[in-house]
């Protein structure tokens, strides 16, 4: 069973009228992948499908369909593929393919309303239509790696993200595999949610590990202690339960323990659910800067349960609102938690190693990380991001009102020289210029700005 669509085809299955063609094209654009509709390709080569059915019969069509699907999914460049609704009737076909399979769920009433009167040969008789629906439904469920009902749902599934209110109670079944689990949480979260997480993990739970809350978790001595405590083999999984700092540290430990063991990110804060817990960037801090030692280690699954947010203190909510606003600025629209998570997930699947458009997610963060280092990592990340967004918008020539009105950021105490030194290490300097993520009329972009301008904006953020 595939866990995500990273570096493999994303195949959309479902009954007639599920929206495979419509959603497939939109998702392909978001992931910057080619889109292929198997039915369309068959019609271009063989003519209308209704004629194929009439002249050669359904069995012959299924053979043609299977050959086309195998050919499409054998192509090297990962794409988004809309699979014909009846392909699941060919035994074992979908299991042969190197694809992550997402079922687009649709009820039979909606499917009939969308399909009736169309040219589909199996949508002419309502009784037969409903019989096929009931016959195929268990085949879809068996073939699917995930289920979705809309565009964001497909993108989340492609990234291996499960979003569900109350998902904590199902944590045991959501952690892939059947091997032992090491539960890692910060001391505060462990006290609140640890017992429920342990109960949900059941017999798979092999050990629990407390880390310090906040940025204190992202220190080498803390990770070293975790390494020494872990007793997993490569069939085990680290479950990281906590905010962004905790998932960073536990994910880095998983990336490096035994040269890499699977891990599951369970973000409990707004920052974690819309940003830090997604995408597989893991890191710890060193005195010279934030996140300078780390690894790309994609989670086996991300479990987003918004019920966690009910216990967040107001200051923690403000940290998350800064990351949420950053994502809204990038997307150019208002977003809820699920939408923001899907926006980041799409960029991360598109660019898993941060060599292209994923860098847009650093809007404001070059300044934020510098401020955090200059403040001795005693400055909450969200407050630093709010200030960083101010600087990025100023350098972009954009109105700062959205940030001021929503977050009201104020200059902070920090060591100016240490912050400037950290900023220069955070992003590569090119001569007398520094590359930054900026915001244009058509969206985000990366461009150099003179170092003296960048230093002046950084100084404006420090009192």
C-alpha positions as CSV (number, residue, x, y, z in Angstrom):
1,X,0.0,0.0,0.0
2,X,1.4,3.4,-1.0
3,X,1.6,6.1,1.6
4,X,1.7,9.2,-0.6
5,X,2.1,10.4,-4.2
6,X,5.7,11.5,-3.7
7,X,7.6,10.7,-6.9
8,X,4.8,8.4,-8.2
9,X,1.7,8.8,-10.2
10,X,-1.5,10.0,-8.5
11,X,-4.4,7.9,-9.8
12,X,-8.0,9.0,-9.2
13,X,-10.6,6.3,-9.2
14,X,-14.4,6.4,-8.6
15,X,-17.8,5.8,-10.1
16,X,-19.2,7.7,-13.0
17,X,-19.9,11.3,-12.0
18,X,-17.3,11.3,-9.1
19,X,-15.4,14.2,-10.7
20,X,-12.2,12.4,-11.7
21,X,-11.7,14.5,-14.9
22,X,-12.6,17.9,-13.3
23,X,-10.7,17.4,-10.1
24,X,-7.8,15.7,-11.8
25,X,-7.1,18.7,-14.0
26,X,-7.2,21.1,-11.1
27,X,-5.0,18.9,-8.9
28,X,-2.5,18.4,-11.7
29,X,-2.1,22.2,-12.0
30,X,-1.5,22.5,-8.2
31,X,1.1,19.8,-8.3
32,X,2.6,21.0,-11.6
33,X,2.1,17.6,-13.1
34,X,0.8,16.4,-16.4
35,X,-2.8,15.3,-16.4
36,X,-4.0,12.3,-18.3
37,X,-7.6,11.0,-18.6
38,X,-7.5,7.4,-19.7
39,X,-11.0,7.6,-21.3
40,X,-10.0,10.6,-23.3
41,X,-6.8,9.0,-24.5
42,X,-8.8,5.8,-25.5
43,X,-11.3,8.0,-27.5
44,X,-8.5,9.9,-29.3
45,X,-7.1,6.6,-30.6
46,X,-10.1,4.3,-30.9
47,X,-13.1,6.7,-31.2
48,X,-16.1,7.1,-28.9
49,X,-16.3,4.7,-26.0
50,X,-20.0,4.1,-26.7
51,X,-19.1,2.8,-30.2
52,X,-16.4,0.5,-28.7
53,X,-19.0,-0.9,-26.4
54,X,-21.5,-1.4,-29.2
55,X,-19.1,-2.9,-31.7
56,X,-16.6,-4.9,-29.6
57,X,-18.4,-5.4,-26.2
58,X,-17.4,-4.4,-22.7
59,X,-14.8,-7.2,-22.3
60,X,-12.8,-5.9,-25.3
61,X,-13.1,-2.4,-24.0
62,X,-11.7,-3.4,-20.6
63,X,-8.7,-5.0,-22.3
64,X,-8.0,-1.8,-24.2
65,X,-8.5,0.3,-21.0
66,X,-6.1,-1.9,-19.0
67,X,-3.4,-1.6,-21.7
68,X,-3.8,2.2,-21.8
69,X,-3.6,2.5,-18.0
70,X,-0.5,0.4,-17.8
71,X,1.1,2.5,-20.5
72,X,0.2,5.8,-18.8
73,X,1.5,4.7,-15.4
74,X,4.7,3.3,-16.9
75,X,5.8,6.8,-18.0
76,X,8.7,8.1,-16.0
77,X,7.3,11.6,-15.2
78,X,4.8,11.3,-12.3
79,X,1.4,12.6,-13.4
80,X,-2.2,12.8,-12.3
81,X,-4.3,10.1,-13.9
82,X,-8.1,9.9,-14.2
83,X,-8.9,6.2,-14.3
84,X,-12.1,4.9,-15.9
85,X,-14.8,4.1,-13.5
86,X,-14.9,0.4,-14.4
87,X,-11.1,-0.3,-14.3
88,X,-11.5,-1.8,-10.9
89,X,-13.4,-4.7,-12.5
90,X,-10.2,-5.9,-14.1
91,X,-8.7,-8.1,-11.3
92,X,-5.4,-6.9,-9.9
93,X,-5.0,-4.1,-12.4
94,X,-4.6,-1.1,-10.0
95,X,-2.3,-3.2,-7.8
96,X,0.2,-3.6,-10.7
97,X,0.7,0.2,-11.0
98,X,3.3,2.3,-9.3
99,X,0.7,4.8,-8.3
100,X,-0.9,6.3,-5.2
101,X,-4.6,5.6,-5.6
102,X,-7.3,8.1,-4.3
103,X,-10.9,7.2,-4.3
104,X,-13.2,10.1,-5.1
105,X,-16.2,9.3,-3.1
106,X,-19.7,10.1,-4.4
107,X,-23.1,8.9,-3.4
108,X,-25.2,7.1,-6.0
109,X,-27.9,9.8,-6.2
110,X,-25.3,12.5,-7.0
111,X,-23.6,10.2,-9.5
112,X,-26.8,9.5,-11.3
113,X,-27.8,13.2,-11.5
114,X,-24.4,14.0,-13.0
115,X,-24.2,11.0,-15.4
116,X,-27.7,10.5,-16.8
117,X,-28.3,11.8,-20.2
118,X,-24.5,11.7,-21.0
119,X,-22.9,9.6,-23.7
120,X,-21.6,7.0,-21.2
121,X,-22.8,3.6,-22.3
122,X,-23.4,2.4,-18.7
123,X,-25.4,5.5,-17.7
124,X,-28.5,4.9,-19.8
125,X,-30.4,2.6,-17.5
126,X,-30.9,3.7,-13.9
127,X,-31.4,0.2,-12.5
128,X,-28.2,-1.1,-14.1
129,X,-26.4,2.1,-13.1
130,X,-27.3,1.5,-9.4
131,X,-26.4,-2.1,-9.7
132,X,-23.0,-1.3,-11.0
133,X,-22.5,1.3,-8.2
134,X,-23.2,-1.3,-5.5
135,X,-21.0,-3.9,-7.2
136,X,-18.0,-1.6,-7.7
137,X,-18.1,0.2,-4.4
138,X,-16.2,-2.5,-2.4
139,X,-13.7,-2.8,-5.2
140,X,-12.9,0.9,-5.0
141,X,-12.4,0.7,-1.3
142,X,-10.1,-2.2,-1.6
143,X,-8.0,-0.6,-4.4
144,X,-7.7,2.9,-2.8
145,X,-4.8,4.1,-0.6
146,X,-7.0,7.1,0.5
147,X,-10.4,8.6,0.0
148,X,-11.3,12.2,-0.8
149,X,-14.3,14.2,-1.9
150,X,-12.8,17.6,-3.0
151,X,-9.7,19.2,-4.4
152,X,-8.0,20.0,-1.1
153,X,-8.8,16.4,0.1
154,X,-7.0,14.9,-2.9
155,X,-3.9,17.1,-2.3
156,X,-3.9,16.3,1.4
157,X,-4.1,12.6,0.6
158,X,-1.3,12.9,-2.0
159,X,0.9,14.2,0.8
160,X,-0.1,11.4,3.2
161,X,-2.1,13.8,5.4
162,X,-5.2,12.6,7.3
163,X,-7.4,15.4,8.5
164,X,-10.2,14.4,10.9
165,X,-11.8,15.8,14.0
166,X,-11.2,13.3,16.7
167,X,-8.4,11.5,14.9
168,X,-6.4,11.1,18.1
169,X,-8.8,8.3,19.1
170,X,-7.9,6.4,15.9
171,X,-4.1,7.0,16.1
172,X,-3.4,3.3,16.4
173,X,-5.0,2.5,13.0
174,X,-3.6,5.7,11.4
175,X,0.0,4.9,12.1
176,X,1.1,2.8,9.1
177,X,2.5,-0.7,9.5
178,X,2.2,-3.1,12.4
179,X,5.6,-2.6,14.1
180,X,6.3,-1.1,17.5
181,X,5.8,2.6,18.2
182,X,7.8,5.1,20.3
183,X,5.6,8.0,21.4
184,X,7.6,11.3,21.7
185,X,5.9,14.4,23.1
186,X,6.8,17.5,25.0
187,X,6.1,17.3,28.7
188,X,3.0,19.6,28.5
189,X,1.4,17.7,25.7
190,X,2.2,14.4,27.2
191,X,0.4,15.4,30.4
192,X,-2.7,16.5,28.5
193,X,-3.0,14.0,25.6
194,X,-0.4,11.3,26.4
195,X,-2.8,8.9,28.1
196,X,-5.3,9.1,25.2
197,X,-2.5,8.6,22.7
198,X,-1.1,5.7,24.6
199,X,-4.6,4.1,24.8
200,X,-5.1,4.6,21.0
201,X,-1.8,3.1,20.2
202,X,-2.6,0.0,22.3
203,X,-0.2,-3.0,22.1
204,X,2.0,-1.3,19.5
205,X,3.3,1.2,22.0
206,X,6.8,0.2,23.1
207,X,8.0,3.4,24.8
208,X,7.2,7.0,25.7
209,X,9.7,9.9,25.7
210,X,9.2,13.4,27.1
211,X,11.0,16.3,25.5
212,X,11.2,19.9,26.9
213,X,8.5,22.2,25.6
214,X,9.1,24.8,22.9
215,X,12.4,25.5,21.2
216,X,14.3,23.8,24.1
217,X,13.4,20.5,22.4
218,X,15.5,21.4,19.4
219,X,18.9,21.1,21.0
220,X,21.5,18.5,20.2
221,X,21.8,17.2,23.8
222,X,18.0,16.6,23.9
223,X,18.1,14.7,20.6
224,X,21.2,12.8,21.7
225,X,19.3,11.7,24.8
226,X,16.3,10.6,22.7
227,X,18.6,8.6,20.4
228,X,20.0,6.8,23.4
229,X,16.6,6.0,24.8
230,X,15.0,4.6,21.6
231,X,14.9,0.9,21.2
232,X,13.2,0.6,17.9
233,X,14.4,-1.6,15.0
234,X,13.8,-0.4,11.4
235,X,10.3,-1.8,11.5
236,X,9.3,0.6,14.3
237,X,7.8,4.1,14.0
238,X,8.4,7.3,15.9
239,X,5.1,9.2,16.6
240,X,5.7,12.9,17.3
241,X,2.9,14.4,19.3
242,X,3.3,18.2,19.9
243,X,3.9,21.6,18.4
244,X,6.3,22.6,15.6
245,X,9.4,22.4,17.7
246,X,8.6,18.9,18.9
247,X,7.8,17.5,15.4
248,X,11.1,19.1,14.2
249,X,13.2,17.5,16.9
250,X,11.4,14.1,16.9
251,X,11.4,14.0,13.1
252,X,15.1,14.7,13.0
253,X,15.8,12.0,15.5
254,X,13.8,9.6,13.3
255,X,15.7,10.7,10.2
256,X,19.0,9.9,11.8
257,X,18.3,7.0,14.2
258,X,19.4,3.7,12.5
259,X,20.0,5.9,9.4
260,X,16.3,6.6,9.3
261,X,13.1,5.0,10.7
262,X,9.5,5.9,9.8
263,X,7.8,8.6,11.7
264,X,4.3,10.1,12.1
265,X,3.7,13.7,12.7
266,X,0.7,14.6,15.0
267,X,0.8,18.4,15.3
268,X,-1.1,19.7,18.3
269,X,-0.7,23.5,17.6
270,X,-2.0,25.8,14.9
271,X,1.6,26.4,13.8
272,X,2.1,22.7,13.5
273,X,-1.1,22.0,11.7
274,X,-0.8,24.7,9.0
275,X,2.9,24.6,8.6
276,X,5.6,23.0,10.8
277,X,4.2,19.5,11.0
278,X,3.8,19.1,7.2
279,X,6.4,18.3,4.5
280,X,9.2,16.4,6.1
281,X,11.6,19.2,6.9
282,X,13.2,18.3,10.3
283,X,15.8,20.2,12.1
284,X,17.5,21.4,15.3
285,X,19.1,24.7,16.3
286,X,22.7,25.5,16.9
287,X,24.0,28.8,18.5
288,X,24.8,30.2,15.0
289,X,21.2,30.0,13.8
290,X,17.8,28.3,13.7
291,X,17.3,25.0,11.8
292,X,20.8,24.9,10.6
293,X,21.2,21.1,11.2
294,X,18.4,18.9,9.8
295,X,17.2,16.5,7.2
296,X,14.4,15.9,4.7
297,X,12.5,13.0,6.1
298,X,8.9,12.7,4.8
299,X,6.5,11.5,7.5
300,X,4.8,8.2,6.9
301,X,1.6,10.0,7.8
302,X,0.6,13.4,9.2
303,X,-2.5,13.3,11.4
304,X,-4.3,16.6,11.8
305,X,-7.0,16.7,14.5
306,X,-8.3,20.2,15.1
307,X,-9.7,19.1,18.5
308,X,-6.2,19.7,19.8
309,X,-6.7,23.4,19.2
310,X,-9.4,23.7,21.8
311,X,-6.8,23.7,24.6
312,X,-4.3,26.1,23.0
313,X,-3.5,29.2,25.1
314,X,-4.2,32.5,23.4
315,X,-0.5,33.2,22.9
316,X,-0.1,29.9,21.1
317,X,-3.1,30.8,18.9
318,X,-1.3,34.0,17.9
319,X,1.7,32.0,16.8
320,X,-0.4,29.9,14.5
321,X,-2.3,32.9,13.1
322,X,1.0,34.3,11.9
323,X,1.7,31.2,9.9
324,X,-1.9,31.0,8.7
325,X,-1.8,34.7,7.5
326,X,1.5,33.9,5.7
327,X,-0.2,31.1,3.8
328,X,-3.2,33.3,3.0
329,X,-0.8,36.0,1.6
330,X,0.9,33.3,-0.6
331,X,-2.4,31.8,-1.7
332,X,-4.1,35.1,-2.2
333,X,-7.3,34.1,-0.4
334,X,-8.7,33.4,3.1
335,X,-8.0,29.9,4.3
336,X,-9.1,27.6,7.2
337,X,-6.8,25.1,8.8
338,X,-7.6,22.4,6.3
339,X,-7.1,24.8,3.3
340,X,-3.8,26.1,4.6
341,X,-2.5,22.6,5.2
342,X,-3.5,21.6,1.7
343,X,-1.8,24.7,0.2
344,X,1.5,23.8,1.9
345,X,1.0,20.1,1.1
346,X,0.7,20.8,-2.6
347,X,3.9,22.8,-2.7
348,X,5.8,20.2,-0.7
349,X,4.6,17.3,-3.0
350,X,5.5,19.5,-6.0
351,X,9.0,20.3,-4.6
352,X,9.9,18.0,-1.7
353,X,13.5,19.1,-1.4
354,X,12.9,22.8,-1.4
355,X,14.7,23.6,-4.6
356,X,11.9,25.6,-6.2
357,X,8.4,26.9,-5.4
358,X,8.5,25.4,-1.9
359,X,10.8,28.2,-1.0
360,X,7.8,30.5,-1.2
361,X,6.8,29.1,2.2
362,X,9.8,31.1,3.7
363,X,8.0,34.4,3.2
364,X,9.1,36.4,6.2
365,X,11.0,33.5,7.7
366,X,14.5,34.7,6.8
367,X,13.9,37.7,9.1
368,X,12.0,35.6,11.6
369,X,14.8,33.1,12.1
370,X,17.3,35.9,12.4
371,X,15.3,37.5,15.1
372,X,14.9,34.2,17.0
373,X,18.7,33.7,16.9
374,X,19.3,37.3,18.0
375,X,16.9,36.8,20.9
376,X,18.7,33.7,22.1
377,X,15.8,31.5,20.9
378,X,13.6,33.1,23.6
379,X,11.3,34.7,21.1
380,X,8.1,32.7,20.1
381,X,8.3,31.7,16.5
382,X,4.9,33.2,15.5
383,X,5.8,36.6,16.9
384,X,9.1,36.5,14.9
385,X,7.1,35.4,11.7
386,X,4.7,38.3,12.1
387,X,7.6,40.8,12.2
388,X,9.3,39.0,9.3
389,X,6.1,39.3,7.2
390,X,6.3,43.1,7.8
391,X,9.8,43.3,6.5
392,X,9.0,41.1,3.5
393,X,6.0,43.1,2.5
394,X,7.9,46.4,2.9
395,X,10.7,45.1,0.6
396,X,8.0,43.9,-1.8
397,X,6.4,47.3,-1.9
398,X,3.2,45.9,-0.5
399,X,0.7,47.3,2.0
400,X,1.5,46.0,5.4
401,X,-2.0,46.6,6.7
402,X,-3.1,42.9,6.6
403,X,-0.2,42.0,9.0
404,X,-0.6,45.0,11.2
405,X,-4.4,44.7,11.5
406,X,-4.3,40.9,12.2
407,X,-1.2,40.5,14.3
408,X,-0.1,44.0,15.5
409,X,3.6,43.0,15.6
410,X,5.9,45.2,17.7
411,X,9.7,45.5,17.6
412,X,11.5,43.1,20.0
413,X,14.6,43.0,22.0
414,X,17.4,41.1,20.2
415,X,21.2,41.4,19.6
416,X,21.4,43.2,16.3
417,X,24.8,41.8,15.3
418,X,23.9,38.2,16.2
419,X,20.6,38.5,14.3
420,X,22.4,39.9,11.2
421,X,25.0,37.1,11.3
422,X,22.2,34.5,11.6
423,X,20.3,36.1,8.7
424,X,23.3,35.9,6.4
425,X,23.7,32.2,7.2
426,X,20.0,31.5,6.8
427,X,20.1,32.2,3.1
428,X,23.0,32.2,0.7
429,X,24.4,35.6,0.0
430,X,25.3,36.5,-3.5
431,X,27.9,39.3,-3.5
432,X,26.3,42.4,-1.9
433,X,22.8,41.0,-2.2
434,X,20.6,38.5,-0.2
435,X,18.0,36.3,-1.8
436,X,14.5,36.7,-0.2
437,X,11.0,35.5,-0.8
438,X,8.9,38.5,-1.8
439,X,5.3,39.0,-2.9
440,X,4.4,40.4,-6.3
441,X,1.1,41.2,-8.0
442,X,1.1,37.7,-9.5
443,X,2.1,35.9,-6.3
444,X,5.4,35.0,-4.5
445,X,8.8,34.9,-6.1
446,X,12.5,34.7,-5.0
447,X,14.7,37.7,-5.8
448,X,17.9,39.3,-4.5
449,X,17.8,42.5,-2.5
450,X,20.8,44.7,-1.6
451,X,22.3,43.7,1.8
452,X,22.2,47.2,3.2
453,X,18.4,47.3,2.5
454,X,17.9,44.0,4.1
455,X,20.0,45.0,7.2
456,X,17.9,48.2,7.5
457,X,14.7,46.3,7.5
458,X,16.0,43.8,10.1
459,X,17.1,46.7,12.3
460,X,13.5,48.2,12.1
461,X,12.2,45.0,13.8
462,X,14.5,45.4,16.8
463,X,14.2,47.8,19.6
